[in-house]
Amino acid sequence: MANKMHPLGAPRAGHAWSASAREVDMAAAPAKPVPLRIAAAPQNITIDLRRSAMVVIDMQNDFCTEGGWVDSLGVDYTPDRKPIKPLQKLLPALRKAGVPVIWVNWGNRPDLANMPPNQIHLYKPTGTGVGLGDPVPGKGEPVLQKDTWPAAVVDELEQEPQDIKVDKYRISGFWDTPLDSILRNLGTRTVLFSGVNTDQCVMHSLTDANFLGYGCVMVEDCCATTSPDFCTEASVWNVKKCFGFVTDSGKILKALKK
């Protein structure tokens, strides 16, 4: 069984055993750390590139594109597009540095069989309107259904073959998904968070990661929300106070260049 090679030249931490016909080696030496010092708040941080992952949450047509679900509800979807440009620069640099990119997106079953009533109610609180699984007006495809245009990542963000894709079914990306197992199999200790919405799916995925023991970093300019500004302010404040650290794509890129 061959070890999967990390782009920096060493096996990805914790990813595989070494095996032959007569023996299995479960005690392989851990990969040597590749430290990266990043300016952040409330303190600067040093992460290990070999034990870090970048999670991109819900950068999907239904949230970020004209004609998507949010747009059809009469909400200004354009704030959710703000992460696109910084992610276009940051993701290739992280991939080059050997950091896995994990896309965590709403991708519901057509029958919504794993969606409890409270989640259906959340997006259709009065019992009317367009909720999960209903056709998007003008598109005809179901809201956030897996393998449809509404659930697809926006065209402006390129997904590479080595990227990992995880479907989610709650505001948090960790509930009823394999995200935690994937991160642990990769040997991940630090998770960088980006996507939409800052105060909802990003924030609650980040807090769950914190509770599970990961080091959490919010990449602020790679996150956005259609909520009022005070929601972002409170989210960023709470991350710095309780759940991790806050930086931006420019600071990460500057650190990588060094």
C-alpha positions as CSV (number, residue, x, y, z in Angstrom):
1,M,0.0,0.0,0.0
2,A,1.7,3.2,-1.1
3,N,1.5,6.3,1.0
4,K,-0.3,9.2,-0.6
5,M,2.3,11.9,-1.2
6,H,2.0,15.4,0.1
7,P,2.9,18.1,-2.5
8,L,5.8,19.2,-0.2
9,G,7.3,15.7,-0.7
10,A,6.3,13.8,2.5
11,P,3.3,11.6,3.2
12,R,0.3,13.5,4.4
13,A,0.3,13.1,8.2
14,G,-1.8,10.2,9.5
15,H,-3.1,9.2,6.0
16,A,-1.9,5.7,5.4
17,W,-0.1,2.7,6.8
18,S,2.9,1.0,5.1
19,A,2.1,-2.6,4.2
20,S,3.7,-5.6,2.6
21,A,2.5,-9.2,2.2
22,R,4.0,-10.1,5.6
23,E,3.8,-6.9,7.7
24,V,1.9,-3.7,8.3
25,D,3.7,-0.8,9.8
26,M,1.4,1.4,11.8
27,A,4.2,3.4,13.4
28,A,5.5,5.5,10.6
29,A,7.3,8.6,11.8
30,P,5.1,11.7,11.5
31,A,6.0,14.1,8.7
32,K,8.3,16.9,9.7
33,P,6.3,20.1,10.5
34,V,6.3,23.0,8.0
35,P,5.6,26.0,10.2
36,L,4.0,29.1,8.7
37,R,3.8,32.3,10.9
38,I,0.7,34.4,10.1
39,A,-0.3,37.8,11.4
40,A,-3.6,37.3,13.1
41,A,-5.8,38.5,16.0
42,P,-5.9,38.4,19.0
43,Q,-2.4,37.0,18.6
44,N,-0.1,36.1,15.7
45,I,-0.2,32.3,15.0
46,T,2.1,29.6,13.6
47,I,0.4,26.8,11.8
48,D,1.8,23.6,10.4
49,L,1.1,23.5,6.6
50,R,1.3,19.6,6.7
51,R,-1.4,19.5,9.4
52,S,-3.8,22.3,8.1
53,A,-6.8,22.3,5.8
54,M,-8.8,25.1,4.1
55,V,-12.6,24.7,4.3
56,V,-14.7,26.6,1.8
57,I,-18.4,26.7,2.8
58,D,-21.5,27.3,0.7
59,M,-20.0,29.3,-2.2
60,Q,-22.9,28.1,-4.3
61,N,-25.2,29.5,-6.9
62,D,-28.3,29.5,-4.6
63,F,-26.5,31.9,-2.3
64,C,-24.1,33.8,-4.5
65,T,-25.5,34.0,-8.1
66,E,-28.2,36.0,-9.9
67,G,-31.2,33.7,-10.3
68,G,-30.3,31.6,-7.2
69,W,-32.5,31.0,-4.2
70,V,-31.4,34.1,-2.2
71,D,-31.9,36.3,-5.2
72,S,-35.3,34.9,-5.8
73,L,-36.3,35.8,-2.2
74,G,-35.6,39.4,-3.0
75,V,-32.5,39.5,-0.9
76,D,-29.4,41.3,-2.2
77,Y,-27.1,38.3,-2.9
78,T,-24.1,40.4,-4.0
79,P,-22.4,40.6,-0.5
80,D,-22.1,36.8,-0.7
81,R,-19.9,37.2,-3.8
82,K,-17.2,39.2,-1.9
83,P,-15.1,36.1,-1.1
84,I,-14.7,35.1,-4.7
85,K,-11.8,37.4,-5.6
86,P,-9.6,36.7,-2.5
87,L,-10.3,33.0,-2.8
88,Q,-9.2,33.1,-6.5
89,K,-5.8,34.2,-5.2
90,L,-5.6,32.3,-2.0
91,L,-6.7,28.8,-3.0
92,P,-4.0,28.2,-5.6
93,A,-1.3,29.3,-3.2
94,L,-2.6,27.0,-0.5
95,R,-2.7,24.1,-2.9
96,K,0.8,24.8,-4.0
97,A,1.9,24.8,-0.3
98,G,0.2,21.4,0.1
99,V,-2.8,22.5,2.1
100,P,-5.9,20.5,1.2
101,V,-9.0,22.4,0.0
102,I,-12.3,21.0,1.2
103,W,-15.5,22.3,-0.3
104,V,-18.4,21.9,2.2
105,N,-21.7,22.6,0.4
106,W,-25.4,22.2,1.0
107,G,-26.3,19.1,-1.1
108,N,-29.7,17.8,0.0
109,R,-31.2,14.4,-0.9
110,P,-34.1,14.8,-3.4
111,D,-36.4,13.3,-0.8
112,L,-35.1,15.3,2.1
113,A,-35.3,12.1,4.1
114,N,-32.5,13.1,6.5
115,M,-33.9,16.7,7.1
116,P,-35.9,16.9,10.4
117,P,-39.0,19.1,10.6
118,N,-37.2,22.0,12.4
119,Q,-34.8,22.4,9.5
120,I,-37.6,22.4,6.9
121,H,-39.4,25.0,9.1
122,L,-36.2,27.1,9.4
123,Y,-36.3,28.0,5.7
124,K,-40.1,28.1,5.3
125,P,-41.2,29.5,8.7
126,T,-44.8,30.4,7.6
127,G,-45.4,27.3,5.6
128,T,-45.4,29.3,2.4
129,G,-42.8,30.5,-0.1
130,V,-39.7,28.8,-1.5
131,G,-37.9,26.5,0.9
132,L,-35.5,23.5,0.8
133,G,-36.4,21.2,-2.1
134,D,-38.8,23.6,-3.7
135,P,-38.2,24.8,-7.3
136,V,-36.2,28.0,-7.6
137,P,-38.4,30.5,-9.4
138,G,-37.2,30.9,-13.0
139,K,-34.9,27.9,-12.7
140,G,-37.3,25.1,-11.9
141,E,-34.5,23.1,-10.1
142,P,-34.9,22.3,-6.4
143,V,-33.3,24.6,-3.8
144,L,-29.9,23.2,-2.7
145,Q,-30.5,19.7,-4.1
146,K,-27.3,17.7,-4.7
147,D,-26.0,17.6,-8.3
148,T,-28.1,20.6,-9.5
149,W,-27.2,24.1,-10.6
150,P,-28.6,25.7,-7.4
151,A,-26.2,23.6,-5.3
152,A,-23.2,23.9,-7.6
153,V,-20.2,26.0,-6.6
154,V,-20.1,29.4,-8.5
155,D,-18.3,29.3,-11.9
156,E,-15.7,31.8,-10.8
157,L,-14.2,29.4,-8.3
158,E,-12.3,26.5,-9.8
159,Q,-12.4,23.1,-8.1
160,E,-9.3,21.0,-8.7
161,P,-9.3,17.2,-9.0
162,Q,-7.4,16.8,-5.7
163,D,-9.9,18.9,-3.8
164,I,-12.3,17.2,-1.4
165,K,-16.0,17.7,-1.6
166,V,-18.4,17.2,1.4
167,D,-22.2,17.6,1.3
168,K,-23.8,19.1,4.3
169,Y,-27.4,19.2,5.5
170,R,-27.3,21.6,8.4
171,I,-25.9,25.1,9.1
172,S,-22.9,23.3,10.6
173,G,-20.7,21.3,8.2
174,F,-20.0,18.8,10.9
175,W,-23.5,17.4,11.6
176,D,-24.4,14.2,9.7
177,T,-21.3,14.5,7.4
178,P,-17.9,12.8,7.1
179,L,-16.0,16.1,7.5
180,D,-14.5,15.3,10.9
181,S,-13.4,11.9,9.8
182,I,-11.8,13.3,6.7
183,L,-9.9,16.0,8.6
184,R,-8.7,13.4,11.1
185,N,-7.6,11.0,8.4
186,L,-5.6,13.9,6.9
187,G,-3.9,14.5,10.2
188,T,-5.4,18.0,10.4
189,R,-4.8,20.1,13.5
190,T,-5.7,23.6,12.1
191,V,-8.6,24.5,9.9
192,L,-8.9,27.7,7.9
193,F,-12.5,28.8,7.4
194,S,-14.0,30.7,4.5
195,G,-17.3,31.1,2.6
196,V,-20.8,32.2,3.4
197,N,-22.6,33.1,5.6
198,T,-20.1,34.5,8.1
199,D,-22.6,34.5,11.0
200,Q,-24.3,31.3,10.1
201,C,-22.8,28.3,8.3
202,V,-19.2,29.6,8.6
203,M,-19.5,30.5,12.2
204,H,-21.3,27.4,13.4
205,S,-18.9,25.1,11.4
206,L,-16.0,26.9,13.1
207,T,-17.5,26.6,16.6
208,D,-18.1,22.9,16.1
209,A,-14.5,22.5,14.9
210,N,-13.4,24.3,18.0
211,F,-15.4,22.0,20.2
212,L,-13.9,19.0,18.4
213,G,-10.4,20.2,19.3
214,Y,-9.2,21.8,16.1
215,G,-7.3,25.1,15.9
216,C,-9.7,27.5,14.1
217,V,-8.8,30.4,11.9
218,M,-11.4,32.6,10.2
219,V,-10.1,34.2,7.0
220,E,-12.1,37.3,7.3
221,D,-12.0,38.7,3.7
222,C,-12.8,35.2,2.4
223,C,-16.1,35.2,4.4
224,A,-19.3,37.2,3.8
225,T,-22.9,37.4,4.7
226,T,-26.2,39.0,3.6
227,S,-27.0,39.7,7.2
228,P,-26.6,43.2,8.8
229,D,-23.1,44.4,9.6
230,F,-23.5,43.8,13.3
231,C,-23.8,40.1,12.7
232,T,-20.3,40.0,11.1
233,E,-18.9,42.2,13.9
234,A,-20.3,39.9,16.6
235,S,-19.0,36.8,14.8
236,V,-15.5,38.1,14.3
237,W,-15.5,39.3,17.9
238,N,-16.6,35.9,19.2
239,V,-14.1,34.0,17.2
240,K,-11.3,36.2,18.6
241,K,-12.7,36.0,22.1
242,C,-13.7,32.3,22.4
243,F,-13.2,30.1,19.3
244,G,-9.9,30.8,17.5
245,F,-8.1,33.5,15.5
246,V,-8.9,35.9,12.7
247,T,-6.7,36.8,9.8
248,D,-7.1,37.6,6.1
249,S,-6.0,36.3,2.7
250,G,-3.4,39.0,2.3
251,K,-1.6,38.1,5.5
252,I,-1.6,34.4,4.6
253,L,-0.2,35.1,1.1
254,K,2.4,37.3,2.6
255,A,3.5,34.5,5.0
256,L,3.6,32.0,2.1
257,K,5.8,34.2,0.1
258,K,8.3,34.3,2.9
